[in-house]
């Protein structure tokens, strides 16, 4: 047996592959804390992130683990509450779990990062997109998986400029927290640089957890001129339950019919799936759509996720899956589960994801393409909606 293991090491080394000779049964365990929104109106964000992460863990463990370790996921529900996020982080750290992932909102990441830095805990920001996390609030303990809001809004502004040149005014409906305000400001500034004649109109900011949004719908709708459907576009910065609320409560007023186009930054296909035929025609700008990437890993991921969970993967499940594979790359390179060594490895190692092989920049932003895809309600489609068009905006075009 010892001779067989030595032979495996020699062959793997000659091929440039980090060998994993420990059996799955005999391997030690590296626990990864998933802090995310598992319940409430935004539960799908955390649940899908968990599904993607668990699929990756099952695959890696079935192959024998990594560097003598098996992965294990420990889930904490923070219910989109920064205070609960910090409490979950402290509980994981007290239990000796120093590698964390998830974090549904940027407010969660911003609250957790100072505590994580003080305790030498790794924060893999699977979901949070605030640019401040890799600029003014930068700390070496944070690495992002999703694109930043600066990258997303850059892609959105380019898409609006190229595909909707006749729209003269863009209005906004966004959540009233750091990401909502930053996204609208970034989008407005970048679009004005590309199209100096384009104006910004009414901007409505809504509490993130608000369920009755009728007054905000009225405020936005009443500010529109009679001919707005020919000249106004809607910039939508909501996701999950917040998007469902504005679509449902805006329907009696034909809110979305009053705009020539809708661009939803940070939203994704699950919202279209939830609303079905009632979903308006909208262009999502986020990090992933399963049909947009034709890599071997994405084909495998899509098929495996479909088999495991009965549906195609979405952006959040991609983020969970990619997070675990990023950690695998770092642990494989460093041959250690020490946080400091994982940080060093993440700064150096290529990260293989369903979108392709990516690398972290010095600011711990993952250099990656942004995905733009159209979805709309379609009563004739099997799922009552369809997503007929998609494009990817290359990493070099969205880098700040």
C-alpha positions as CSV (number, residue, x, y, z in Angstrom):
1,X,0.0,0.0,0.0
2,X,2.8,2.4,0.9
3,X,4.5,1.6,-2.4
4,X,1.3,2.3,-4.3
5,X,0.9,5.7,-2.6
6,X,4.5,6.7,-3.4
7,X,3.9,5.7,-7.1
8,X,0.8,7.9,-7.2
9,X,2.8,10.8,-5.8
10,X,5.6,10.3,-8.4
11,X,3.2,10.0,-11.4
12,X,1.1,13.0,-10.2
13,X,4.1,15.1,-9.7
14,X,5.5,14.3,-13.2
15,X,2.1,15.6,-14.6
16,X,2.1,18.7,-12.5
17,X,-0.9,17.6,-10.5
18,X,-1.1,18.0,-6.7
19,X,-1.7,14.4,-5.6
20,X,-4.5,13.5,-3.1
21,X,-3.6,10.1,-1.7
22,X,-5.6,10.1,1.5
23,X,-8.7,8.0,1.3
24,X,-12.1,9.8,1.8
25,X,-12.7,7.6,4.9
26,X,-9.4,8.4,6.5
27,X,-9.2,12.1,5.6
28,X,-9.4,14.8,8.2
29,X,-12.3,17.3,7.9
30,X,-12.1,21.0,7.0
31,X,-15.3,22.7,8.0
32,X,-16.6,25.6,5.9
33,X,-19.2,27.9,7.5
34,X,-21.9,29.1,5.2
35,X,-23.5,32.3,6.6
36,X,-26.4,33.2,4.4
37,X,-30.1,33.9,4.2
38,X,-31.8,30.5,4.4
39,X,-35.3,31.6,5.5
40,X,-37.6,34.6,4.9
41,X,-38.4,36.5,1.7
42,X,-34.8,36.1,0.4
43,X,-34.4,32.5,1.4
44,X,-33.7,31.3,-2.2
45,X,-30.4,33.3,-2.2
46,X,-28.9,31.3,0.6
47,X,-30.6,28.0,-0.2
48,X,-29.3,28.0,-3.8
49,X,-25.9,29.0,-2.6
50,X,-26.0,26.1,-0.2
51,X,-27.1,23.7,-2.9
52,X,-24.2,24.7,-5.2
53,X,-21.7,24.5,-2.4
54,X,-22.9,21.1,-1.2
55,X,-22.8,19.7,-4.8
56,X,-19.1,20.8,-5.1
57,X,-18.3,19.3,-1.7
58,X,-19.9,16.0,-2.6
59,X,-17.9,15.9,-5.9
60,X,-14.6,16.7,-4.2
61,X,-15.1,14.3,-1.3
62,X,-16.0,11.6,-3.7
63,X,-12.7,12.1,-5.4
64,X,-10.9,11.7,-2.1
65,X,-11.0,15.2,-0.8
66,X,-8.1,17.7,-1.1
67,X,-4.7,17.7,0.5
68,X,-5.8,14.9,2.9
69,X,-9.0,16.7,3.9
70,X,-12.7,16.2,3.3
71,X,-15.0,19.3,3.2
72,X,-18.0,19.7,5.5
73,X,-20.5,22.5,5.3
74,X,-21.8,24.1,8.5
75,X,-24.8,26.4,7.8
76,X,-25.9,29.5,9.7
77,X,-29.1,31.4,8.8
78,X,-28.5,35.1,9.2
79,X,-31.9,36.2,7.7
80,X,-30.4,39.1,5.8
81,X,-29.5,40.8,9.2
82,X,-25.9,42.1,9.7
83,X,-26.2,41.7,13.5
84,X,-27.2,38.1,13.0
85,X,-24.3,37.7,10.5
86,X,-21.8,38.9,13.0
87,X,-23.2,36.6,15.7
88,X,-23.1,33.6,13.3
89,X,-19.4,34.5,12.5
90,X,-18.5,34.6,16.2
91,X,-20.2,31.2,16.8
92,X,-18.3,29.6,13.9
93,X,-15.1,31.1,15.1
94,X,-15.7,29.9,18.7
95,X,-16.3,26.4,17.2
96,X,-12.9,26.5,15.5
97,X,-14.3,27.2,12.0
98,X,-12.2,29.9,10.4
99,X,-13.3,29.6,6.7
100,X,-16.6,31.2,5.8
101,X,-18.6,31.8,2.7
102,X,-22.0,33.1,1.5
103,X,-23.2,36.5,2.9
104,X,-26.4,37.4,1.0
105,X,-26.0,41.2,1.1
106,X,-23.1,43.7,1.1
107,X,-24.3,45.0,4.4
108,X,-23.6,41.5,5.9
109,X,-20.1,41.4,4.4
110,X,-19.3,44.9,5.6
111,X,-20.4,44.1,9.1
112,X,-18.6,40.7,9.3
113,X,-15.2,41.7,7.8
114,X,-13.8,43.8,10.7
115,X,-14.6,40.9,13.1
116,X,-13.2,38.3,10.7
117,X,-10.0,40.3,10.2
118,X,-9.5,40.6,14.0
119,X,-10.0,36.8,14.4
120,X,-8.1,35.7,11.3
121,X,-11.2,34.3,9.7
122,X,-11.5,34.0,5.9
123,X,-14.5,35.6,4.3
124,X,-15.3,34.2,0.8
125,X,-18.0,36.7,-0.4
126,X,-20.1,34.4,-2.5
127,X,-23.0,36.9,-2.9
128,X,-22.0,40.4,-1.7
129,X,-21.1,42.9,-4.4
130,X,-20.2,46.3,-2.7
131,X,-17.2,47.7,-4.4
132,X,-16.0,49.2,-1.1
133,X,-15.1,45.6,0.1
134,X,-12.2,45.6,-2.4
135,X,-11.4,49.3,-2.3
136,X,-12.0,51.6,0.8
137,X,-12.9,48.7,3.1
138,X,-10.3,46.3,1.7
139,X,-8.8,43.7,4.0
140,X,-6.8,40.7,3.0
141,X,-9.3,38.3,4.7
142,X,-11.9,39.0,2.0
143,X,-12.1,37.5,-1.4
144,X,-15.1,38.0,-3.7
145,X,-16.8,35.4,-5.9
146,X,-19.6,37.5,-7.4
147,X,-18.7,40.5,-9.6
148,X,-18.6,43.8,-7.8
149,X,-21.4,46.4,-8.3
150,X,-18.8,48.5,-10.2
151,X,-18.3,45.7,-12.6
152,X,-22.0,45.0,-12.9
153,X,-23.0,48.6,-13.4
154,X,-20.3,49.0,-16.0
155,X,-21.7,46.1,-18.0
156,X,-25.2,47.5,-17.6
157,X,-24.2,51.0,-18.8
158,X,-22.4,49.6,-21.8
159,X,-25.4,47.4,-22.6
160,X,-27.9,50.3,-22.2
161,X,-25.7,52.5,-24.4
162,X,-25.3,49.9,-27.2
163,X,-28.7,48.3,-27.2
164,X,-31.1,51.1,-26.2
165,X,-29.7,54.2,-27.8
166,X,-33.2,55.8,-28.2
167,X,-33.9,55.8,-24.5
168,X,-33.2,59.4,-23.3
169,X,-34.0,59.0,-19.6
170,X,-33.4,56.3,-17.1
171,X,-35.4,56.1,-13.9
172,X,-34.5,53.9,-10.9
173,X,-36.1,51.6,-8.4
174,X,-33.6,50.3,-5.9
175,X,-33.2,49.1,-2.3
176,X,-32.4,51.7,0.3
177,X,-29.0,50.4,1.5
178,X,-25.4,50.7,0.5
179,X,-25.6,48.6,-2.7
180,X,-28.8,50.1,-4.0
181,X,-27.4,53.7,-3.8
182,X,-24.0,52.8,-5.0
183,X,-25.4,50.8,-8.0
184,X,-27.6,53.7,-9.2
185,X,-24.7,56.2,-8.8
186,X,-22.2,54.0,-10.6
187,X,-24.7,53.2,-13.5
188,X,-25.6,56.9,-13.9
189,X,-22.0,58.1,-14.0
190,X,-20.9,55.4,-16.4
191,X,-23.9,55.9,-18.7
192,X,-23.4,59.6,-18.8
193,X,-19.7,59.1,-19.9
194,X,-20.9,56.9,-22.7
195,X,-24.0,58.9,-23.7
196,X,-23.6,62.5,-22.5
197,X,-27.1,63.4,-23.7
198,X,-28.9,60.7,-21.6
199,X,-30.6,62.0,-18.4
200,X,-31.4,60.4,-15.1
201,X,-35.0,60.8,-13.9
202,X,-36.9,59.7,-10.8
203,X,-35.0,57.5,-8.4
204,X,-37.1,55.6,-5.7
205,X,-35.3,53.9,-2.9
206,X,-37.2,51.2,-1.0
207,X,-36.5,49.5,2.4
208,X,-34.9,46.1,1.5
209,X,-37.3,44.0,3.5
210,X,-40.5,46.0,2.6
211,X,-43.4,43.8,1.5
212,X,-45.9,46.5,0.8
213,X,-44.3,48.7,-1.9
214,X,-47.4,50.2,-3.4
215,X,-46.6,53.8,-2.3
216,X,-43.1,53.5,-4.0
217,X,-44.7,52.1,-7.2
218,X,-47.0,55.1,-7.2
219,X,-44.2,57.6,-6.6
220,X,-42.2,56.2,-9.6
221,X,-45.2,55.8,-11.9
222,X,-46.7,59.2,-11.2
223,X,-43.4,60.9,-12.2
224,X,-43.4,59.5,-15.7
225,X,-44.7,61.5,-18.7
226,X,-47.5,60.1,-20.8
227,X,-45.2,58.9,-23.6
228,X,-42.6,57.4,-21.3
229,X,-42.7,53.9,-22.9
230,X,-40.9,55.4,-25.9
231,X,-38.2,57.3,-24.1
232,X,-37.7,56.1,-20.5
233,X,-35.8,53.0,-19.3
234,X,-36.1,51.5,-15.8
235,X,-32.9,50.7,-13.9
236,X,-33.9,48.0,-11.3
237,X,-31.5,47.1,-8.5
238,X,-33.6,44.6,-6.6
239,X,-33.3,40.8,-6.3
240,X,-35.3,37.9,-4.9
241,X,-38.4,38.8,-3.0
242,X,-38.0,42.5,-3.5
243,X,-38.2,42.1,-7.3
244,X,-41.3,39.9,-6.9
245,X,-43.0,42.5,-4.7
246,X,-42.5,45.4,-7.2
247,X,-43.6,43.2,-10.2
248,X,-46.8,42.0,-8.4
249,X,-47.8,45.3,-6.9
250,X,-46.8,47.3,-10.0
251,X,-49.0,45.2,-12.3
252,X,-52.3,47.0,-11.6
253,X,-50.6,50.2,-12.7
254,X,-48.9,48.6,-15.6
255,X,-45.6,49.9,-14.2
256,X,-43.2,47.9,-16.4
257,X,-45.3,48.6,-19.5
258,X,-44.5,52.3,-19.0
259,X,-40.8,51.7,-19.8
260,X,-39.1,51.0,-23.1
261,X,-36.7,48.6,-21.4
262,X,-35.9,47.3,-18.0
263,X,-32.3,46.4,-16.8
264,X,-32.1,44.5,-13.5
265,X,-28.6,44.6,-12.0
266,X,-28.1,41.9,-9.4
267,X,-31.3,40.0,-10.3
268,X,-31.4,36.5,-11.7
269,X,-33.5,33.8,-13.3
270,X,-35.1,32.5,-10.1
271,X,-37.3,35.7,-10.0
272,X,-38.6,34.9,-13.5
273,X,-39.2,31.3,-12.4
274,X,-41.2,32.5,-9.4
275,X,-43.4,34.9,-11.3
276,X,-43.8,32.9,-14.5
277,X,-46.1,34.4,-17.1
278,X,-46.4,37.6,-15.0
279,X,-42.7,38.4,-15.2
280,X,-42.0,41.5,-17.4
281,X,-39.5,41.6,-20.2
282,X,-36.2,42.4,-18.4
283,X,-32.5,42.1,-18.9
284,X,-30.6,40.6,-15.9
285,X,-27.1,41.8,-15.3
286,X,-25.3,39.4,-13.0
287,X,-22.5,36.9,-12.9
288,X,-23.9,33.7,-14.4
289,X,-26.5,32.1,-16.7
290,X,-26.2,28.4,-17.3
291,X,-26.5,28.6,-21.1
292,X,-24.0,31.5,-21.5
293,X,-20.9,29.4,-20.9
294,X,-19.8,26.5,-23.0
295,X,-16.9,25.1,-20.9
296,X,-16.6,21.4,-20.0
297,X,-16.9,22.3,-16.3
298,X,-20.1,24.3,-16.9
299,X,-21.6,21.4,-18.9
300,X,-20.8,19.1,-16.1
301,X,-22.1,21.5,-13.4
302,X,-25.4,22.1,-15.2
303,X,-26.0,18.4,-15.7
304,X,-25.0,17.4,-12.1
305,X,-27.1,20.2,-10.6
306,X,-30.1,19.3,-12.7
307,X,-29.8,15.7,-11.5
308,X,-29.3,16.6,-7.8
309,X,-32.0,19.4,-7.5
310,X,-34.3,19.0,-10.5
311,X,-33.5,22.3,-12.1
312,X,-30.8,24.2,-13.9
313,X,-28.3,26.1,-11.7
314,X,-28.7,29.8,-11.3
315,X,-26.3,32.6,-10.3
316,X,-26.5,31.8,-6.6
317,X,-26.0,28.1,-7.0
318,X,-23.0,28.9,-9.3
319,X,-21.6,31.2,-6.6
320,X,-21.7,28.5,-4.0
321,X,-20.2,25.9,-6.3
322,X,-17.4,28.3,-7.5
323,X,-16.6,29.2,-3.9
324,X,-15.9,25.7,-2.9
325,X,-13.8,25.0,-6.0
326,X,-11.8,28.2,-5.3
327,X,-11.1,27.0,-1.8
328,X,-10.1,23.6,-3.2
329,X,-7.6,25.3,-5.6
330,X,-6.0,27.2,-2.7
331,X,-5.8,24.3,-0.3
332,X,-4.4,22.1,-3.1
333,X,-1.7,24.8,-3.8
334,X,-0.8,25.5,-0.2
335,X,-1.4,21.9,1.1
336,X,-2.7,23.6,4.2
337,X,-6.0,24.6,5.8
338,X,-4.3,27.5,7.6
339,X,-6.1,30.7,6.8
340,X,-2.9,32.7,6.2
341,X,-1.6,30.1,3.8
342,X,-5.0,29.9,2.0
343,X,-5.0,33.7,1.5
344,X,-1.5,33.5,0.0
345,X,-2.6,30.7,-2.3
346,X,-5.7,32.5,-3.5
347,X,-3.6,35.4,-4.5
348,X,-1.5,33.2,-6.7
349,X,-3.5,30.2,-7.9
350,X,-5.8,30.1,-11.0
351,X,-9.4,29.4,-10.0
352,X,-11.2,26.9,-12.2
353,X,-14.9,27.7,-12.4
354,X,-17.9,26.9,-14.7
355,X,-17.2,30.3,-16.4
356,X,-13.6,29.4,-17.1
357,X,-10.2,29.7,-15.4
358,X,-10.1,33.0,-13.5
359,X,-7.5,34.8,-11.3
360,X,-7.8,37.1,-8.4
361,X,-6.5,40.6,-8.8
362,X,-4.3,42.2,-6.0
363,X,-7.5,43.8,-4.5
364,X,-9.0,40.3,-4.2
365,X,-11.6,41.0,-6.9
366,X,-12.0,38.0,-9.2
367,X,-11.3,39.1,-12.8
368,X,-14.3,37.7,-14.7
369,X,-16.9,38.3,-17.3
370,X,-20.3,39.7,-16.5
371,X,-23.4,38.0,-17.9
372,X,-26.4,39.9,-19.4
373,X,-29.5,37.8,-20.3
374,X,-33.1,38.5,-21.2
375,X,-36.0,36.8,-19.5
376,X,-39.7,37.4,-19.9
377,X,-43.1,35.9,-19.0
378,X,-44.3,33.4,-21.7
379,X,-47.5,31.5,-21.0
380,X,-46.7,29.1,-23.9
381,X,-43.3,28.1,-22.4
382,X,-43.1,24.9,-20.2
383,X,-42.1,27.0,-17.2
384,X,-44.3,30.0,-18.1
385,X,-41.2,32.1,-18.9
386,X,-38.3,32.1,-21.4
387,X,-34.8,33.5,-21.5
388,X,-34.2,33.9,-25.3
389,X,-31.1,36.0,-25.4
390,X,-27.8,36.3,-23.6
391,X,-24.3,37.9,-24.0
392,X,-21.2,38.0,-21.9
393,X,-19.2,41.2,-21.3
394,X,-15.4,40.3,-21.0
395,X,-13.5,40.9,-17.8
396,X,-11.3,43.6,-19.4
397,X,-14.4,45.6,-20.3
398,X,-15.8,45.8,-16.8
399,X,-12.5,46.3,-14.8
400,X,-12.5,49.6,-13.0
